[in-house]
Structures are given as C-alpha cells and as structure tokens.
C-alpha cells in the first residue's frame, strides 16, 4: 500500500500520526516503573506461570498412557 502513495502523501500520513501521538499523556518512567512493579508483585500470587497449575485444573494433563505393542 505504501508503495502506491507519493512521498507527499506518506509525509502527510506521518505528520497526522505524530499529531495523534503528541496528544497522548506522558508520565516519567520513575513513576510508571514503580506502578508497574507494584502491580506485577501484587498479581504474582495468582499468576499460573509463577505458581504452576494444579494437577486437577490442568487442561493439558495427560489422561492416560499410550502403549505400543
């Protein structure tokens, strides 16, 4: 699609995108980093990747064995 557009059209699209991005609220990483860290630590107790899945609730648990004779 971009190949069909002229350079002027591509630049216009880029300027429109930058105008949208400049309206986004920004926050310092010193604040947002702490918020993300606190959230991750608060959710760690219920994270199955950290705690594992109980055998009785594991949908991928092998139901039986396969015997080839």
CHARMM internal coordinates of N, CA and C (Angstrom, degrees):
IC EDIT
DIST 1 N 1 CA 1.4384
DIST 1 CA 1 C 1.5185
ANGL 1 N 1 CA 1 C 110.68
DIST 1 C 2 N 1.3244
ANGL 1 CA 1 C 2 N 117.05
DIHE 1 N 1 CA 1 C 2 N -44.35
DIST 2 N 2 CA 1.4575
ANGL 1 C 2 N 2 CA 120.54
DIHE 1 CA 1 C 2 N 2 CA -178.01
DIST 2 CA 2 C 1.5284
ANGL 2 N 2 CA 2 C 111.19
DIHE 1 C 2 N 2 CA 2 C -64.74
DIST 2 C 3 N 1.3130
ANGL 2 CA 2 C 3 N 115.93
DIHE 2 N 2 CA 2 C 3 N -24.52
DIST 3 N 3 CA 1.4615
ANGL 2 C 3 N 3 CA 119.21
DIHE 2 CA 2 C 3 N 3 CA 179.95
DIST 3 CA 3 C 1.5213
ANGL 3 N 3 CA 3 C 111.13
DIHE 2 C 3 N 3 CA 3 C -69.65
DIST 3 C 4 N 1.3290
ANGL 3 CA 3 C 4 N 117.64
DIHE 3 N 3 CA 3 C 4 N -26.17
DIST 4 N 4 CA 1.4513
ANGL 3 C 4 N 4 CA 122.02
DIHE 3 CA 3 C 4 N 4 CA -178.68
DIST 4 CA 4 C 1.5272
ANGL 4 N 4 CA 4 C 112.67
DIHE 3 C 4 N 4 CA 4 C -82.03
DIST 4 C 5 N 1.3219
ANGL 4 CA 4 C 5 N 117.58
DIHE 4 N 4 CA 4 C 5 N -12.12
DIST 5 N 5 CA 1.4552
ANGL 4 C 5 N 5 CA 121.13
DIHE 4 CA 4 C 5 N 5 CA -176.86
DIST 5 CA 5 C 1.5197
ANGL 5 N 5 CA 5 C 110.58
DIHE 4 C 5 N 5 CA 5 C -93.40
DIST 5 C 6 N 1.3252
ANGL 5 CA 5 C 6 N 114.98
DIHE 5 N 5 CA 5 C 6 N 147.82
DIST 6 N 6 CA 1.4649
ANGL 5 C 6 N 6 CA 119.15
DIHE 5 CA 5 C 6 N 6 CA 177.03
DIST 6 CA 6 C 1.5248
ANGL 6 N 6 CA 6 C 109.34
DIHE 5 C 6 N 6 CA 6 C -77.23
DIST 6 C 7 N 1.3078
ANGL 6 CA 6 C 7 N 115.52
DIHE 6 N 6 CA 6 C 7 N 167.34
DIST 7 N 7 CA 1.4692
ANGL 6 C 7 N 7 CA 119.88
DIHE 6 CA 6 C 7 N 7 CA -179.88
DIST 7 CA 7 C 1.5192
ANGL 7 N 7 CA 7 C 110.51
DIHE 6 C 7 N 7 CA 7 C -61.53
DIST 7 C 8 N 1.3239
ANGL 7 CA 7 C 8 N 116.47
DIHE 7 N 7 CA 7 C 8 N -37.59
DIST 8 N 8 CA 1.4650
ANGL 7 C 8 N 8 CA 121.09
DIHE 7 CA 7 C 8 N 8 CA 179.82
DIST 8 CA 8 C 1.5320
ANGL 8 N 8 CA 8 C 110.33
DIHE 7 C 8 N 8 CA 8 C -63.69
DIST 8 C 9 N 1.3152
ANGL 8 CA 8 C 9 N 117.71
DIHE 8 N 8 CA 8 C 9 N -41.56
DIST 9 N 9 CA 1.4603
ANGL 8 C 9 N 9 CA 121.04
DIHE 8 CA 8 C 9 N 9 CA 179.16
DIST 9 CA 9 C 1.5238
ANGL 9 N 9 CA 9 C 111.22
DIHE 8 C 9 N 9 CA 9 C -67.21
DIST 9 C 10 N 1.3342
ANGL 9 CA 9 C 10 N 116.03
DIHE 9 N 9 CA 9 C 10 N -39.75
DIST 10 N 10 CA 1.4635
ANGL 9 C 10 N 10 CA 119.70
DIHE 9 CA 9 C 10 N 10 CA 177.50
DIST 10 CA 10 C 1.5231
ANGL 10 N 10 CA 10 C 111.48
DIHE 9 C 10 N 10 CA 10 C -62.60
DIST 10 C 11 N 1.3237
ANGL 10 CA 10 C 11 N 116.12
DIHE 10 N 10 CA 10 C 11 N -42.35
DIST 11 N 11 CA 1.4629
ANGL 10 C 11 N 11 CA 120.12
DIHE 10 CA 10 C 11 N 11 CA 178.39
DIST 11 CA 11 C 1.5274
ANGL 11 N 11 CA 11 C 110.92
DIHE 10 C 11 N 11 CA 11 C -65.70
DIST 11 C 12 N 1.3168
ANGL 11 CA 11 C 12 N 117.00
DIHE 11 N 11 CA 11 C 12 N -38.18
DIST 12 N 12 CA 1.4569
ANGL 11 C 12 N 12 CA 120.75
DIHE 11 CA 11 C 12 N 12 CA 177.87
DIST 12 CA 12 C 1.5309
ANGL 12 N 12 CA 12 C 110.19
DIHE 11 C 12 N 12 CA 12 C -62.68
DIST 12 C 13 N 1.3291
ANGL 12 CA 12 C 13 N 116.63
DIHE 12 N 12 CA 12 C 13 N -43.01
DIST 13 N 13 CA 1.4622
ANGL 12 C 13 N 13 CA 120.33
DIHE 12 CA 12 C 13 N 13 CA 177.90
DIST 13 CA 13 C 1.5272
ANGL 13 N 13 CA 13 C 111.34
DIHE 12 C 13 N 13 CA 13 C -62.76
DIST 13 C 14 N 1.3148
ANGL 13 CA 13 C 14 N 115.81
DIHE 13 N 13 CA 13 C 14 N -39.96
DIST 14 N 14 CA 1.4658
ANGL 13 C 14 N 14 CA 119.91
DIHE 13 CA 13 C 14 N 14 CA 179.71
DIST 14 CA 14 C 1.5226
ANGL 14 N 14 CA 14 C 110.78
DIHE 13 C 14 N 14 CA 14 C -65.01
DIST 14 C 15 N 1.3211
ANGL 14 CA 14 C 15 N 117.36
DIHE 14 N 14 CA 14 C 15 N -42.07
DIST 15 N 15 CA 1.4677
ANGL 14 C 15 N 15 CA 121.31
DIHE 14 CA 14 C 15 N 15 CA 178.99
DIST 15 CA 15 C 1.5298
ANGL 15 N 15 CA 15 C 110.00
DIHE 14 C 15 N 15 CA 15 C -64.15
DIST 15 C 16 N 1.3246
ANGL 15 CA 15 C 16 N 117.57
DIHE 15 N 15 CA 15 C 16 N -41.35
DIST 16 N 16 CA 1.4616
ANGL 15 C 16 N 16 CA 120.58
DIHE 15 CA 15 C 16 N 16 CA 177.93
DIST 16 CA 16 C 1.5312
ANGL 16 N 16 CA 16 C 110.61
DIHE 15 C 16 N 16 CA 16 C -61.22
DIST 16 C 17 N 1.3227
ANGL 16 CA 16 C 17 N 116.42
DIHE 16 N 16 CA 16 C 17 N -42.42
DIST 17 N 17 CA 1.4643
ANGL 16 C 17 N 17 CA 120.38
DIHE 16 CA 16 C 17 N 17 CA 178.94
DIST 17 CA 17 C 1.5205
ANGL 17 N 17 CA 17 C 110.87
DIHE 16 C 17 N 17 CA 17 C -64.21
DIST 17 C 18 N 1.3174
ANGL 17 CA 17 C 18 N 117.20
DIHE 17 N 17 CA 17 C 18 N -42.17
DIST 18 N 18 CA 1.4674
ANGL 17 C 18 N 18 CA 120.39
DIHE 17 CA 17 C 18 N 18 CA 178.95
DIST 18 CA 18 C 1.5220
ANGL 18 N 18 CA 18 C 111.23
DIHE 17 C 18 N 18 CA 18 C -64.93
DIST 18 C 19 N 1.3152
ANGL 18 CA 18 C 19 N 117.48
DIHE 18 N 18 CA 18 C 19 N -35.84
DIST 19 N 19 CA 1.4684
ANGL 18 C 19 N 19 CA 120.56
DIHE 18 CA 18 C 19 N 19 CA 177.19
DIST 19 CA 19 C 1.5313
ANGL 19 N 19 CA 19 C 110.82
DIHE 18 C 19 N 19 CA 19 C -64.46
DIST 19 C 20 N 1.3250
ANGL 19 CA 19 C 20 N 116.57
DIHE 19 N 19 CA 19 C 20 N -38.01
DIST 20 N 20 CA 1.4631
ANGL 19 C 20 N 20 CA 120.12
DIHE 19 CA 19 C 20 N 20 CA 176.96
DIST 20 CA 20 C 1.5233
ANGL 20 N 20 CA 20 C 110.31
DIHE 19 C 20 N 20 CA 20 C -66.32
DIST 20 C 21 N 1.3242
ANGL 20 CA 20 C 21 N 116.60
DIHE 20 N 20 CA 20 C 21 N -43.70
DIST 21 N 21 CA 1.4675
ANGL 20 C 21 N 21 CA 121.29
DIHE 20 CA 20 C 21 N 21 CA -176.30
DIST 21 CA 21 C 1.5262
ANGL 21 N 21 CA 21 C 112.36
DIHE 20 C 21 N 21 CA 21 C -67.46
DIST 21 C 22 N 1.3232
ANGL 21 CA 21 C 22 N 117.08
DIHE 21 N 21 CA 21 C 22 N -32.98
DIST 22 N 22 CA 1.4651
ANGL 21 C 22 N 22 CA 119.17
DIHE 21 CA 21 C 22 N 22 CA -177.52
DIST 22 CA 22 C 1.5314
ANGL 22 N 22 CA 22 C 110.93
DIHE 21 C 22 N 22 CA 22 C -69.45
DIST 22 C 23 N 1.3269
ANGL 22 CA 22 C 23 N 117.67
DIHE 22 N 22 CA 22 C 23 N -19.46
DIST 23 N 23 CA 1.4597
ANGL 22 C 23 N 23 CA 121.11
DIHE 22 CA 22 C 23 N 23 CA 179.32
DIST 23 CA 23 C 1.5252
ANGL 23 N 23 CA 23 C 112.50
DIHE 22 C 23 N 23 CA 23 C -81.32
DIST 23 C 24 N 1.3261
ANGL 23 CA 23 C 24 N 117.57
DIHE 23 N 23 CA 23 C 24 N -15.81
DIST 24 N 24 CA 1.4637
ANGL 23 C 24 N 24 CA 120.94
DIHE 23 CA 23 C 24 N 24 CA 179.95
DIST 24 CA 24 C 1.5247
ANGL 24 N 24 CA 24 C 110.34
DIHE 23 C 24 N 24 CA 24 C -66.40
DIST 24 C 25 N 1.3363
ANGL 24 CA 24 C 25 N 116.49
DIHE 24 N 24 CA 24 C 25 N 133.86
DIST 25 N 25 CA 1.4720
ANGL 24 C 25 N 25 CA 118.14
DIHE 24 CA 24 C 25 N 25 CA 177.32
DIST 25 CA 25 C 1.5284
ANGL 25 N 25 CA 25 C 110.29
DIHE 24 C 25 N 25 CA 25 C -67.47
DIST 25 C 26 N 1.3079
ANGL 25 CA 25 C 26 N 115.62
DIHE 25 N 25 CA 25 C 26 N 143.39
DIST 26 N 26 CA 1.4614
ANGL 25 C 26 N 26 CA 120.85
DIHE 25 CA 25 C 26 N 26 CA -179.01
DIST 26 CA 26 C 1.5133
ANGL 26 N 26 CA 26 C 109.02
DIHE 25 C 26 N 26 CA 26 C -119.90
DIST 26 C 27 N 1.3210
ANGL 26 CA 26 C 27 N 115.95
DIHE 26 N 26 CA 26 C 27 N 149.24
DIST 27 N 27 CA 1.4580
ANGL 26 C 27 N 27 CA 121.81
DIHE 26 CA 26 C 27 N 27 CA 178.93
DIST 27 CA 27 C 1.5209
ANGL 27 N 27 CA 27 C 107.79
DIHE 26 C 27 N 27 CA 27 C -137.28
DIST 27 C 28 N 1.3055
ANGL 27 CA 27 C 28 N 117.55
DIHE 27 N 27 CA 27 C 28 N 149.26
DIST 28 N 28 CA 1.4649
ANGL 27 C 28 N 28 CA 120.02
DIHE 27 CA 27 C 28 N 28 CA 179.79
DIST 28 CA 28 C 1.5361
ANGL 28 N 28 CA 28 C 110.89
DIHE 27 C 28 N 28 CA 28 C -67.92
DIST 28 C 29 N 1.3081
ANGL 28 CA 28 C 29 N 115.66
DIHE 28 N 28 CA 28 C 29 N 145.14
DIST 29 N 29 CA 1.4667
ANGL 28 C 29 N 29 CA 120.95
DIHE 28 CA 28 C 29 N 29 CA -178.44
DIST 29 CA 29 C 1.5270
ANGL 29 N 29 CA 29 C 111.26
DIHE 28 C 29 N 29 CA 29 C -63.89
DIST 29 C 30 N 1.3225
ANGL 29 CA 29 C 30 N 117.34
DIHE 29 N 29 CA 29 C 30 N -26.42
DIST 30 N 30 CA 1.4660
ANGL 29 C 30 N 30 CA 119.23
DIHE 29 CA 29 C 30 N 30 CA 178.19
DIST 30 CA 30 C 1.5302
ANGL 30 N 30 CA 30 C 110.73
DIHE 29 C 30 N 30 CA 30 C -62.01
DIST 30 C 31 N 1.3151
ANGL 30 CA 30 C 31 N 117.56
DIHE 30 N 30 CA 30 C 31 N -30.52
DIST 31 N 31 CA 1.4682
ANGL 30 C 31 N 31 CA 121.60
DIHE 30 CA 30 C 31 N 31 CA 178.72
DIST 31 CA 31 C 1.5256
ANGL 31 N 31 CA 31 C 110.60
DIHE 30 C 31 N 31 CA 31 C -86.41
DIST 31 C 32 N 1.3118
ANGL 31 CA 31 C 32 N 117.51
DIHE 31 N 31 CA 31 C 32 N -49.80
DIST 32 N 32 CA 1.4622
ANGL 31 C 32 N 32 CA 120.56
DIHE 31 CA 31 C 32 N 32 CA -175.35
DIST 32 CA 32 C 1.5239
ANGL 32 N 32 CA 32 C 111.63
DIHE 31 C 32 N 32 CA 32 C -69.17
DIST 32 C 33 N 1.3202
ANGL 32 CA 32 C 33 N 117.27
DIHE 32 N 32 CA 32 C 33 N -33.74
DIST 33 N 33 CA 1.4607
ANGL 32 C 33 N 33 CA 120.41
DIHE 32 CA 32 C 33 N 33 CA 178.56
DIST 33 CA 33 C 1.5156
ANGL 33 N 33 CA 33 C 111.26
DIHE 32 C 33 N 33 CA 33 C -62.34
DIST 33 C 34 N 1.3257
ANGL 33 CA 33 C 34 N 116.40
DIHE 33 N 33 CA 33 C 34 N -42.37
DIST 34 N 34 CA 1.4671
ANGL 33 C 34 N 34 CA 120.51
DIHE 33 CA 33 C 34 N 34 CA 178.58
DIST 34 CA 34 C 1.5208
ANGL 34 N 34 CA 34 C 110.28
DIHE 33 C 34 N 34 CA 34 C -66.03
DIST 34 C 35 N 1.3346
ANGL 34 CA 34 C 35 N 117.67
DIHE 34 N 34 CA 34 C 35 N -40.28
DIST 35 N 35 CA 1.4665
ANGL 34 C 35 N 35 CA 120.90
DIHE 34 CA 34 C 35 N 35 CA 179.11
DIST 35 CA 35 C 1.5273
ANGL 35 N 35 CA 35 C 110.97
DIHE 34 C 35 N 35 CA 35 C -63.36
DIST 35 C 36 N 1.3213
ANGL 35 CA 35 C 36 N 117.17
DIHE 35 N 35 CA 35 C 36 N -42.25
DIST 36 N 36 CA 1.4657
ANGL 35 C 36 N 36 CA 120.80
DIHE 35 CA 35 C 36 N 36 CA 178.73
DIST 36 CA 36 C 1.5201
ANGL 36 N 36 CA 36 C 110.37
DIHE 35 C 36 N 36 CA 36 C -64.57
DIST 36 C 37 N 1.3214
ANGL 36 CA 36 C 37 N 117.15
DIHE 36 N 36 CA 36 C 37 N -44.04
DIST 37 N 37 CA 1.4645
ANGL 36 C 37 N 37 CA 121.57
DIHE 36 CA 36 C 37 N 37 CA 179.52
DIST 37 CA 37 C 1.5240
ANGL 37 N 37 CA 37 C 110.58
DIHE 36 C 37 N 37 CA 37 C -60.82
DIST 37 C 38 N 1.3269
ANGL 37 CA 37 C 38 N 117.50
DIHE 37 N 37 CA 37 C 38 N -45.24
DIST 38 N 38 CA 1.4660
ANGL 37 C 38 N 38 CA 121.52
DIHE 37 CA 37 C 38 N 38 CA 179.43
DIST 38 CA 38 C 1.5308
ANGL 38 N 38 CA 38 C 110.91
DIHE 37 C 38 N 38 CA 38 C -62.76
DIST 38 C 39 N 1.3234
ANGL 38 CA 38 C 39 N 117.10
DIHE 38 N 38 CA 38 C 39 N -40.95
DIST 39 N 39 CA 1.4685
ANGL 38 C 39 N 39 CA 121.08
DIHE 38 CA 38 C 39 N 39 CA 179.64
DIST 39 CA 39 C 1.5270
ANGL 39 N 39 CA 39 C 110.94
DIHE 38 C 39 N 39 CA 39 C -64.34
DIST 39 C 40 N 1.3197
ANGL 39 CA 39 C 40 N 116.51
DIHE 39 N 39 CA 39 C 40 N -45.89
DIST 40 N 40 CA 1.4656
ANGL 39 C 40 N 40 CA 120.52
DIHE 39 CA 39 C 40 N 40 CA -178.97
DIST 40 CA 40 C 1.5209
ANGL 40 N 40 CA 40 C 110.37
DIHE 39 C 40 N 40 CA 40 C -62.76
DIST 40 C 41 N 1.3062
ANGL 40 CA 40 C 41 N 116.82
DIHE 40 N 40 CA 40 C 41 N -43.44
DIST 41 N 41 CA 1.4639
ANGL 40 C 41 N 41 CA 120.11
DIHE 40 CA 40 C 41 N 41 CA 179.39
DIST 41 CA 41 C 1.5251
ANGL 41 N 41 CA 41 C 111.17
DIHE 40 C 41 N 41 CA 41 C -65.30
DIST 41 C 42 N 1.3314
ANGL 41 CA 41 C 42 N 118.04
DIHE 41 N 41 CA 41 C 42 N -36.37
DIST 42 N 42 CA 1.4594
ANGL 41 C 42 N 42 CA 121.34
DIHE 41 CA 41 C 42 N 42 CA 179.53
DIST 42 CA 42 C 1.5303
ANGL 42 N 42 CA 42 C 111.31
DIHE 41 C 42 N 42 CA 42 C -69.12
DIST 42 C 43 N 1.3288
ANGL 42 CA 42 C 43 N 117.78
DIHE 42 N 42 CA 42 C 43 N -32.68
DIST 43 N 43 CA 1.4560
ANGL 42 C 43 N 43 CA 122.12
DIHE 42 CA 42 C 43 N 43 CA -177.39
DIST 43 CA 43 C 1.5320
ANGL 43 N 43 CA 43 C 112.71
DIHE 42 C 43 N 43 CA 43 C -90.31
DIST 43 C 44 N 1.3070
ANGL 43 CA 43 C 44 N 118.14
DIHE 43 N 43 CA 43 C 44 N -7.09
DIST 44 N 44 CA 1.4703
ANGL 43 C 44 N 44 CA 121.67
DIHE 43 CA 43 C 44 N 44 CA -174.64
DIST 44 CA 44 C 1.5269
ANGL 44 N 44 CA 44 C 112.32
DIHE 43 C 44 N 44 CA 44 C -60.64
DIST 44 C 45 N 1.3239
ANGL 44 CA 44 C 45 N 118.51
DIHE 44 N 44 CA 44 C 45 N -31.70
DIST 45 N 45 CA 1.4568
ANGL 44 C 45 N 45 CA 120.94
DIHE 44 CA 44 C 45 N 45 CA -178.09
DIST 45 CA 45 C 1.5173
ANGL 45 N 45 CA 45 C 113.64
DIHE 44 C 45 N 45 CA 45 C -65.82
DIST 45 C 46 N 1.3214
ANGL 45 CA 45 C 46 N 117.59
DIHE 45 N 45 CA 45 C 46 N -27.06
DIST 46 N 46 CA 1.4647
ANGL 45 C 46 N 46 CA 120.20
DIHE 45 CA 45 C 46 N 46 CA -178.25
DIST 46 CA 46 C 1.5299
ANGL 46 N 46 CA 46 C 112.25
DIHE 45 C 46 N 46 CA 46 C -108.14
DIST 46 C 47 N 1.3145
ANGL 46 CA 46 C 47 N 117.29
DIHE 46 N 46 CA 46 C 47 N 11.94
DIST 47 N 47 CA 1.4645
ANGL 46 C 47 N 47 CA 120.87
DIHE 46 CA 46 C 47 N 47 CA -178.60
DIST 47 CA 47 C 1.5259
ANGL 47 N 47 CA 47 C 110.06
DIHE 46 C 47 N 47 CA 47 C -85.65
DIST 47 C 48 N 1.3450
ANGL 47 CA 47 C 48 N 116.88
DIHE 47 N 47 CA 47 C 48 N 115.57
DIST 48 N 48 CA 1.4702
ANGL 47 C 48 N 48 CA 118.66
DIHE 47 CA 47 C 48 N 48 CA -177.97
DIST 48 CA 48 C 1.5267
ANGL 48 N 48 CA 48 C 113.42
DIHE 47 C 48 N 48 CA 48 C -67.56
DIST 48 C 49 N 1.3121
ANGL 48 CA 48 C 49 N 118.17
DIHE 48 N 48 CA 48 C 49 N -21.22
DIST 49 N 49 CA 1.4594
ANGL 48 C 49 N 49 CA 119.52
DIHE 48 CA 48 C 49 N 49 CA 177.73
DIST 49 CA 49 C 1.5287
ANGL 49 N 49 CA 49 C 111.34
DIHE 48 C 49 N 49 CA 49 C -72.96
DIST 49 C 50 N 1.3185
ANGL 49 CA 49 C 50 N 116.97
DIHE 49 N 49 CA 49 C 50 N -26.85
DIST 50 N 50 CA 1.4641
ANGL 49 C 50 N 50 CA 120.73
DIHE 49 CA 49 C 50 N 50 CA 179.15
DIST 50 CA 50 C 1.5232
ANGL 50 N 50 CA 50 C 111.82
DIHE 49 C 50 N 50 CA 50 C -91.34
DIST 50 C 51 N 1.3286
ANGL 50 CA 50 C 51 N 117.49
DIHE 50 N 50 CA 50 C 51 N -38.54
DIST 51 N 51 CA 1.4606
ANGL 50 C 51 N 51 CA 121.72
DIHE 50 CA 50 C 51 N 51 CA -175.00
DIST 51 CA 51 C 1.5149
ANGL 51 N 51 CA 51 C 112.95
DIHE 50 C 51 N 51 CA 51 C -95.54
DIST 51 C 52 N 1.2905
ANGL 51 CA 51 C 52 N 117.51
DIHE 51 N 51 CA 51 C 52 N -23.27
DIST 52 N 52 CA 1.4562
ANGL 51 C 52 N 52 CA 120.44
DIHE 51 CA 51 C 52 N 52 CA -174.47
DIST 52 CA 52 C 1.5194
ANGL 52 N 52 CA 52 C 110.35
DIHE 51 C 52 N 52 CA 52 C 90.79
DIST 52 C 53 N 1.3061
ANGL 52 CA 52 C 53 N 115.84
DIHE 52 N 52 CA 52 C 53 N 166.99
DIST 53 N 53 CA 1.4621
ANGL 52 C 53 N 53 CA 122.06
DIHE 52 CA 52 C 53 N 53 CA -179.30
DIST 53 CA 53 C 1.5213
ANGL 53 N 53 CA 53 C 107.81
DIHE 52 C 53 N 53 CA 53 C -106.27
DIST 53 C 54 N 1.3369
ANGL 53 CA 53 C 54 N 117.78
DIHE 53 N 53 CA 53 C 54 N 131.36
DIST 54 N 54 CA 1.4686
ANGL 53 C 54 N 54 CA 119.38
DIHE 53 CA 53 C 54 N 54 CA 177.19
DIST 54 CA 54 C 1.5297
ANGL 54 N 54 CA 54 C 110.47
DIHE 53 C 54 N 54 CA 54 C -59.24
DIST 54 C 55 N 1.3208
ANGL 54 CA 54 C 55 N 116.65
DIHE 54 N 54 CA 54 C 55 N 143.76
DIST 55 N 55 CA 1.4626
ANGL 54 C 55 N 55 CA 121.27
DIHE 54 CA 54 C 55 N 55 CA -177.18
DIST 55 CA 55 C 1.5211
ANGL 55 N 55 CA 55 C 112.78
DIHE 54 C 55 N 55 CA 55 C -56.22
DIST 55 C 56 N 1.3327
ANGL 55 CA 55 C 56 N 117.52
DIHE 55 N 55 CA 55 C 56 N -37.32
DIST 56 N 56 CA 1.4645
ANGL 55 C 56 N 56 CA 119.83
DIHE 55 CA 55 C 56 N 56 CA -177.70
DIST 56 CA 56 C 1.5205
ANGL 56 N 56 CA 56 C 113.27
DIHE 55 C 56 N 56 CA 56 C -73.57
DIST 56 C 57 N 1.3389
ANGL 56 CA 56 C 57 N 117.98
DIHE 56 N 56 CA 56 C 57 N -16.07
DIST 57 N 57 CA 1.4625
ANGL 56 C 57 N 57 CA 121.22
DIHE 56 CA 56 C 57 N 57 CA -179.86
DIST 57 CA 57 C 1.5227
ANGL 57 N 57 CA 57 C 112.70
DIHE 56 C 57 N 57 CA 57 C -110.44
DIST 57 C 58 N 1.3038
ANGL 57 CA 57 C 58 N 117.32
DIHE 57 N 57 CA 57 C 58 N 4.68
DIST 58 N 58 CA 1.4528
ANGL 57 C 58 N 58 CA 121.87
DIHE 57 CA 57 C 58 N 58 CA -178.29
DIST 58 CA 58 C 1.5334
ANGL 58 N 58 CA 58 C 110.04
DIHE 57 C 58 N 58 CA 58 C -79.85
DIST 58 C 59 N 1.3479
ANGL 58 CA 58 C 59 N 118.24
DIHE 58 N 58 CA 58 C 59 N 111.65
DIST 59 N 59 CA 1.4653
ANGL 58 C 59 N 59 CA 119.47
DIHE 58 CA 58 C 59 N 59 CA -178.60
DIST 59 CA 59 C 1.5277
ANGL 59 N 59 CA 59 C 112.71
DIHE 58 C 59 N 59 CA 59 C -72.74
DIST 59 C 60 N 1.3132
ANGL 59 CA 59 C 60 N 118.95
DIHE 59 N 59 CA 59 C 60 N -13.43
DIST 60 N 60 CA 1.4581
ANGL 59 C 60 N 60 CA 122.44
DIHE 59 CA 59 C 60 N 60 CA -177.17
DIST 60 CA 60 C 1.5287
ANGL 60 N 60 CA 60 C 112.65
DIHE 59 C 60 N 60 CA 60 C -102.24
DIST 60 C 61 N 1.3227
ANGL 60 CA 60 C 61 N 116.38
DIHE 60 N 60 CA 60 C 61 N 6.51
DIST 61 N 61 CA 1.4583
ANGL 60 C 61 N 61 CA 120.81
DIHE 60 CA 60 C 61 N 61 CA 179.74
DIST 61 CA 61 C 1.5231
ANGL 61 N 61 CA 61 C 109.44
DIHE 60 C 61 N 61 CA 61 C -64.57
DIST 61 C 62 N 1.3265
ANGL 61 CA 61 C 62 N 115.89
DIHE 61 N 61 CA 61 C 62 N 138.38
DIST 62 N 62 CA 1.4576
ANGL 61 C 62 N 62 CA 120.13
DIHE 61 CA 61 C 62 N 62 CA 179.47
DIST 62 CA 62 C 1.5156
ANGL 62 N 62 CA 62 C 109.24
DIHE 61 C 62 N 62 CA 62 C -67.78
DIST 62 C 63 N 1.3155
ANGL 62 CA 62 C 63 N 115.50
DIHE 62 N 62 CA 62 C 63 N 129.97
DIST 63 N 63 CA 1.4589
ANGL 62 C 63 N 63 CA 120.94
DIHE 62 CA 62 C 63 N 63 CA -177.12
DIST 63 CA 63 C 1.5227
ANGL 63 N 63 CA 63 C 111.45
DIHE 62 C 63 N 63 CA 63 C -79.03
DIST 63 C 64 N 1.2883
ANGL 63 CA 63 C 64 N 116.97
DIHE 63 N 63 CA 63 C 64 N -28.88
DIST 64 N 64 CA 1.4616
ANGL 63 C 64 N 64 CA 120.59
DIHE 63 CA 63 C 64 N 64 CA -179.59
DIST 64 CA 64 C 1.5096
ANGL 64 N 64 CA 64 C 109.42
DIHE 63 C 64 N 64 CA 64 C -161.65
DIST 64 C 65 N 1.3031
ANGL 64 CA 64 C 65 N 115.20
DIHE 64 N 64 CA 64 C 65 N -172.35
DIST 65 N 65 CA 1.4564
ANGL 64 C 65 N 65 CA 119.13
DIHE 64 CA 64 C 65 N 65 CA 179.83
DIST 65 CA 65 C 1.5154
ANGL 65 N 65 CA 65 C 109.59
DIHE 64 C 65 N 65 CA 65 C -108.70
DIST 65 C 66 N 1.2894
ANGL 65 CA 65 C 66 N 115.73
DIHE 65 N 65 CA 65 C 66 N 159.69
DIST 66 N 66 CA 1.4572
ANGL 65 C 66 N 66 CA 121.88
DIHE 65 CA 65 C 66 N 66 CA 178.52
DIST 66 CA 66 C 1.5266
ANGL 66 N 66 CA 66 C 107.17
DIHE 65 C 66 N 66 CA 66 C -112.11
DIST 66 C 67 N 1.3172
ANGL 66 CA 66 C 67 N 115.21
DIHE 66 N 66 CA 66 C 67 N 126.72
DIST 67 N 67 CA 1.4563
ANGL 66 C 67 N 67 CA 120.23
DIHE 66 CA 66 C 67 N 67 CA -179.57
DIST 67 CA 67 C 1.5275
ANGL 67 N 67 CA 67 C 107.99
DIHE 66 C 67 N 67 CA 67 C -117.82
DIST 67 C 68 N 1.3064
ANGL 67 CA 67 C 68 N 115.28
DIHE 67 N 67 CA 67 C 68 N 123.70
DIST 68 N 68 CA 1.4592
ANGL 67 C 68 N 68 CA 119.93
DIHE 67 CA 67 C 68 N 68 CA 177.42
DIST 68 CA 68 C 1.5166
ANGL 68 N 68 CA 68 C 107.48
DIHE 67 C 68 N 68 CA 68 C -107.03
DIST 68 C 69 N 1.3307
ANGL 68 CA 68 C 69 N 115.74
DIHE 68 N 68 CA 68 C 69 N 124.02
DIST 69 N 69 CA 1.4623
ANGL 68 C 69 N 69 CA 118.27
DIHE 68 CA 68 C 69 N 69 CA -178.49
DIST 69 CA 69 C 1.5095
ANGL 69 N 69 CA 69 C 111.05
DIHE 68 C 69 N 69 CA 69 C -122.15
END
COOR INIT
IC SEED 1 N 1 CA 1 C
IC BUILD
